[in-house]
Amino acid sequence: MPSVLPAARALCLAAVTLLAVAPTATADDGWSVVPSTGGQDGRPYFYAEGAPGTVMEDTVSVINPGRDPLTVRLRGADADNSRGGGLSVRAKATDTGAWITFAERTVKIPARTRADVPFTVSVPVGTTPGDHPGAIVATGAGRSAAVRVHLRVGGPTLSALTVEDVAVRAGRISYELVNRGTTVLTPKLAVRAEGLFGEVLDRAPRTLPVELLPGRRVTLTEPWPDRPALDSVEVKVTVTAAGGARDEAGASARFVPWGAVAGVVGGLVVCAGGGHWFVGRFVRRRRRPPPQIAGAEQPRTEDELTGAVS
């Protein structure tokens, strides 16, 4: 930010500047919110650094290239991580977003015009040193747009993270990363796995496409399409980041080709059923009485053998 003030001061009203846009531009081209140039072309975001108790000022620009007037409402927001590691903003600001004050919160921008709105960031006394990511959000014409605010509060900082809940399922290794420090981290990931007969996976450290904000937790996955078909493995996930942050965690996994096992079991069941039927049929045939032959002498009764007369 171009100016740091010892205390808050009154802000001027939004300045409105006519844009040199092509006459074919329409409202359908869309509006945007960006940092004012302030002598620096193409700032992608705001950056501010100061001690607790400092008040900093800058200017945000809302650009309307269309043919119709535009009304937007500005607010400060706290940056956040989505569960999958992306960047978002929190619905209610309690940190950087709550420290931003605008000259005007509702801004009307005529067609083909840019509105420059001054604002201040007042860092409370006693704020924890480190990174406090935020954003300026503009809402209007049925949509919202935002520009990031990178705020670092002076003082000792801590870089720390943990890896938790490692699991292997459905051809993927899932894990959670938690930023336990006070600085924004860009982690690097390495993965190894040892099976019964040696190493089955070895991926060198690579930078993850994630900005892990202080105090946030994200859930990530690592694809493993060429995992063993039959093995028992120990998986180890190692994550590092700038400032000496490092942690590792692991999980056990067993791979069994259940389709082949089911086929073998099914064959055994069929064989067992056939064997049972054959043995039962054989036993029944052994127990069947011998057939009677015509004209053969029939066994006599006990009375006939003893000569008893009834």
C-alpha positions as CSV (number, residue, x, y, z in Angstrom):
1,M,0.0,0.0,0.0
2,P,1.4,3.4,-0.9
3,S,0.7,5.1,2.4
4,V,1.0,4.2,6.1
5,L,-0.6,6.6,8.6
6,P,0.0,6.8,12.4
7,A,-3.7,7.1,13.0
8,A,-7.0,6.9,11.0
9,R,-7.9,10.0,9.0
10,A,-10.9,11.2,7.0
11,L,-11.2,9.7,3.5
12,C,-12.2,11.6,0.4
13,L,-15.2,10.7,-1.7
14,A,-14.7,8.3,-4.6
15,A,-13.1,9.8,-7.6
16,V,-14.7,9.1,-11.0
17,T,-12.5,8.9,-14.1
18,L,-13.7,8.7,-17.7
19,L,-12.3,5.6,-19.5
20,A,-10.9,5.5,-23.0
21,V,-12.8,2.4,-24.1
22,A,-13.8,1.3,-27.6
23,P,-17.3,2.5,-28.6
24,T,-18.3,-1.1,-29.2
25,A,-17.9,-2.0,-25.5
26,T,-21.2,-3.0,-23.8
27,A,-22.4,-3.8,-20.3
28,D,-22.2,-7.4,-21.3
29,D,-18.4,-7.1,-21.4
30,G,-18.5,-7.1,-17.6
31,W,-17.2,-4.9,-14.9
32,S,-14.1,-5.5,-12.7
33,V,-12.6,-4.5,-9.4
34,V,-8.8,-4.0,-9.3
35,P,-6.1,-2.1,-7.3
36,S,-5.6,1.4,-8.5
37,T,-2.4,1.8,-10.4
38,G,-0.8,4.4,-8.1
39,G,2.1,4.6,-10.4
40,Q,2.5,0.8,-10.6
41,D,1.0,-0.9,-13.6
42,G,-1.0,-4.0,-13.3
43,R,-0.9,-4.7,-9.5
44,P,-2.6,-8.1,-9.2
45,Y,-3.4,-7.6,-5.5
46,F,-2.9,-5.2,-2.5
47,Y,0.1,-5.7,-0.3
48,A,0.4,-4.1,3.1
49,E,2.8,-4.5,6.0
50,G,2.8,-2.8,9.4
51,A,3.0,-3.2,13.1
52,P,-0.1,-3.5,15.4
53,G,-1.7,-0.1,15.8
54,T,-0.8,1.0,12.2
55,V,-3.3,2.5,9.8
56,M,-2.6,2.0,6.1
57,E,-4.4,3.5,3.1
58,D,-4.8,2.7,-0.6
59,T,-7.3,3.0,-3.4
60,V,-9.5,0.4,-5.1
61,S,-10.9,0.9,-8.6
62,V,-14.2,-0.4,-10.0
63,I,-14.2,-0.3,-13.8
64,N,-17.4,-0.2,-15.8
65,P,-16.7,-0.6,-19.6
66,G,-20.3,-1.0,-20.5
67,R,-23.0,1.4,-21.9
68,D,-25.2,1.3,-18.8
69,P,-24.6,2.8,-15.3
70,L,-23.5,0.4,-12.6
71,T,-24.0,0.4,-8.8
72,V,-21.8,-1.8,-6.6
73,R,-21.4,-2.3,-2.9
74,L,-18.0,-2.8,-1.4
75,R,-17.1,-4.8,1.7
76,G,-14.0,-6.2,3.3
77,A,-13.7,-10.0,3.7
78,D,-11.4,-12.5,5.4
79,A,-9.7,-14.9,2.9
80,D,-10.2,-18.6,3.5
81,N,-9.4,-22.0,2.0
82,S,-12.1,-24.2,0.6
83,R,-12.0,-27.8,1.8
84,G,-10.3,-28.9,-1.4
85,G,-7.5,-26.2,-1.1
86,G,-8.9,-23.4,-3.3
87,L,-9.3,-19.8,-2.1
88,S,-12.6,-18.3,-1.0
89,V,-13.8,-15.7,1.4
90,R,-15.6,-16.0,4.7
91,A,-19.2,-14.9,5.0
92,K,-18.5,-12.9,8.2
93,A,-15.2,-10.9,8.6
94,T,-13.5,-10.9,12.0
95,D,-9.9,-10.3,10.9
96,T,-8.5,-8.2,7.9
97,G,-11.9,-7.8,6.3
98,A,-13.2,-6.2,9.5
99,W,-10.3,-3.7,9.6
100,I,-11.0,-2.2,6.1
101,T,-13.0,1.0,5.9
102,F,-14.1,2.6,2.6
103,A,-14.7,6.2,1.7
104,E,-18.0,4.9,0.2
105,R,-19.5,1.5,0.6
106,T,-22.0,2.0,-2.2
107,V,-20.5,3.3,-5.4
108,K,-22.4,4.5,-8.6
109,I,-20.3,4.2,-11.8
110,P,-21.5,5.8,-15.0
111,A,-21.1,4.0,-18.3
112,R,-17.5,3.7,-19.6
113,T,-16.2,5.0,-16.3
114,R,-13.8,4.0,-13.5
115,A,-14.5,4.9,-9.9
116,D,-11.5,5.1,-7.5
117,V,-12.5,4.5,-3.9
118,P,-10.0,5.2,-1.1
119,F,-9.9,2.9,1.9
120,T,-7.9,2.3,5.0
121,V,-6.7,-0.9,6.9
122,S,-6.5,-0.3,10.6
123,V,-4.5,-3.0,12.4
124,P,-5.7,-3.4,16.0
125,V,-3.2,-3.2,18.8
126,G,-2.4,-6.7,20.0
127,T,-2.9,-8.4,16.6
128,T,-0.9,-11.6,16.2
129,P,2.2,-11.1,14.0
130,G,2.2,-12.9,10.7
131,D,0.0,-13.1,7.6
132,H,-3.6,-12.0,7.7
133,P,-5.0,-12.6,4.2
134,G,-8.1,-10.7,3.2
135,A,-10.0,-9.4,0.2
136,I,-12.1,-6.5,-1.1
137,V,-15.4,-7.8,-2.5
138,A,-17.6,-5.8,-4.9
139,T,-21.2,-6.9,-5.5
140,G,-23.5,-5.5,-8.3
141,A,-25.4,-6.4,-11.4
142,G,-26.1,-9.8,-10.1
143,R,-22.6,-11.0,-9.5
144,S,-19.5,-10.4,-7.3
145,A,-15.9,-9.9,-7.9
146,A,-12.9,-9.6,-5.5
147,V,-9.3,-8.5,-5.3
148,R,-7.0,-9.9,-2.7
149,V,-5.4,-8.1,0.2
150,H,-2.1,-9.5,1.5
151,L,-1.6,-8.1,5.0
152,R,1.5,-8.9,7.1
153,V,1.6,-7.7,10.7
154,G,5.2,-7.1,11.9
155,G,6.7,-9.3,14.6
156,P,8.0,-12.8,15.1
157,T,6.3,-15.4,12.8
158,L,6.0,-19.2,12.9
159,S,5.9,-21.6,10.0
160,A,4.4,-25.0,11.0
161,L,2.1,-27.5,9.5
162,T,0.8,-31.1,10.1
163,V,-0.3,-34.0,7.9
164,E,-3.3,-35.9,9.2
165,D,-5.7,-38.7,8.3
166,V,-3.7,-40.4,5.6
167,A,-5.8,-43.1,3.8
168,V,-5.5,-45.2,0.7
169,R,-8.8,-46.1,-1.1
170,A,-10.1,-46.4,-4.7
171,G,-6.7,-45.7,-6.4
172,R,-6.0,-42.5,-4.5
173,I,-4.0,-41.4,-1.4
174,S,-6.0,-38.9,0.6
175,Y,-4.6,-36.7,3.4
176,E,-5.3,-33.5,5.3
177,L,-2.9,-30.5,5.7
178,V,-3.3,-28.1,8.6
179,N,-1.4,-24.8,8.8
180,R,-0.4,-24.6,12.5
181,G,1.7,-21.4,12.0
182,T,1.1,-17.7,11.3
183,T,2.4,-17.5,7.7
184,V,0.8,-18.5,4.4
185,L,2.5,-21.7,3.2
186,T,3.0,-23.3,-0.3
187,P,3.6,-26.9,0.6
188,K,5.8,-29.5,-1.2
189,L,4.7,-33.1,-1.2
190,A,6.7,-36.4,-1.4
191,V,5.1,-39.9,-1.2
192,R,6.7,-43.3,-0.7
193,A,5.3,-46.8,-0.3
194,E,7.0,-50.0,0.8
195,G,5.4,-53.4,0.0
196,L,6.2,-56.9,1.2
197,F,8.9,-57.3,-1.5
198,G,10.3,-53.7,-1.6
199,E,9.5,-50.2,-2.7
200,V,6.3,-49.8,-4.8
201,L,6.0,-46.0,-5.0
202,D,8.6,-43.2,-4.8
203,R,7.5,-39.6,-5.8
204,A,10.0,-36.8,-5.3
205,P,9.0,-33.6,-3.6
206,R,6.9,-31.3,-5.8
207,T,5.1,-28.0,-5.1
208,L,1.4,-28.3,-4.6
209,P,-1.0,-25.8,-6.3
210,V,-2.2,-24.7,-2.9
211,E,-1.8,-21.6,-0.7
212,L,-2.5,-22.9,2.8
213,L,-3.6,-19.9,4.9
214,P,-2.8,-19.7,8.7
215,G,-5.1,-21.8,10.8
216,R,-6.8,-23.5,7.8
217,R,-7.3,-27.2,7.0
218,V,-7.6,-28.7,3.5
219,T,-8.2,-32.2,2.2
220,L,-6.2,-33.3,-0.8
221,T,-5.7,-36.5,-2.8
222,E,-2.8,-38.0,-4.7
223,P,-3.7,-40.4,-7.6
224,W,-2.1,-43.8,-7.5
225,P,-3.4,-45.6,-10.7
226,D,-0.5,-48.2,-10.8
227,R,-0.9,-49.5,-7.3
228,P,-0.1,-53.2,-6.7
229,A,-2.7,-55.8,-7.4
230,L,-1.7,-58.0,-4.5
231,D,0.4,-56.6,-1.7
232,S,0.5,-55.2,1.8
233,V,2.0,-51.7,1.8
234,E,3.0,-48.9,4.2
235,V,2.5,-45.5,2.7
236,K,4.3,-42.4,4.0
237,V,3.3,-38.8,3.1
238,T,6.0,-36.1,3.7
239,V,5.1,-32.4,3.4
240,T,7.5,-29.4,3.7
241,A,7.3,-25.6,3.3
242,A,9.3,-22.5,3.6
243,G,10.5,-21.5,7.1
244,G,11.4,-25.0,8.2
245,A,7.8,-26.4,8.3
246,R,7.8,-30.2,7.9
247,D,5.7,-33.1,8.9
248,E,5.0,-36.7,7.8
249,A,2.3,-39.3,8.4
250,G,1.5,-42.7,7.0
251,A,-1.1,-45.5,6.6
252,S,-1.3,-49.2,5.9
253,A,-3.1,-50.7,3.0
254,R,-3.8,-54.2,1.6
255,F,-4.5,-54.8,-2.0
256,V,-6.4,-58.0,-2.9
257,P,-7.8,-58.8,-6.4
258,W,-11.3,-59.5,-5.1
259,G,-12.6,-60.4,-8.6
260,A,-10.2,-63.3,-8.9
261,V,-10.8,-64.3,-5.3
262,A,-14.6,-64.3,-5.9
263,G,-14.0,-66.5,-9.0
264,V,-11.9,-69.0,-7.1
265,V,-14.4,-69.1,-4.2
266,G,-17.3,-69.6,-6.7
267,G,-15.5,-72.5,-8.3
268,L,-14.9,-74.1,-5.0
269,V,-18.5,-73.7,-4.0
270,V,-19.6,-75.4,-7.3
271,C,-17.1,-78.2,-6.8
272,A,-18.2,-78.7,-3.2
273,G,-21.9,-78.7,-4.2
274,G,-21.2,-81.3,-6.9
275,G,-19.3,-83.5,-4.5
276,H,-22.0,-83.4,-2.0
277,W,-24.6,-84.4,-4.6
278,F,-22.5,-87.3,-5.8
279,V,-21.8,-88.6,-2.3
280,G,-25.5,-88.3,-1.3
281,R,-26.6,-90.2,-4.4
282,F,-24.0,-93.0,-3.7
283,V,-25.1,-93.4,-0.1
284,R,-28.8,-93.6,-1.1
285,R,-28.0,-96.3,-3.7
286,R,-26.1,-98.4,-1.0
287,R,-29.1,-98.2,1.4
288,R,-31.7,-99.2,-1.3
289,P,-33.1,-102.8,-0.6
290,P,-32.2,-105.5,-3.3
291,P,-34.9,-106.0,-6.0
292,Q,-37.2,-109.1,-5.7
293,I,-36.8,-111.8,-8.4
294,A,-39.9,-113.5,-9.7
295,G,-40.2,-117.2,-8.6
296,A,-37.6,-116.9,-5.9
297,E,-38.3,-118.4,-2.6
298,Q,-39.6,-115.8,-0.2
299,P,-38.4,-115.7,3.4
300,R,-40.6,-117.7,5.8
301,T,-42.3,-116.3,8.8
302,E,-41.3,-117.4,12.3
303,D,-44.5,-119.5,12.7
304,E,-43.8,-121.3,9.5
305,L,-40.2,-122.2,10.6
306,T,-41.3,-123.4,14.1
307,G,-44.4,-125.3,12.9
308,A,-46.7,-123.3,15.2
309,V,-50.4,-123.5,14.3
310,S,-52.6,-120.5,15.1
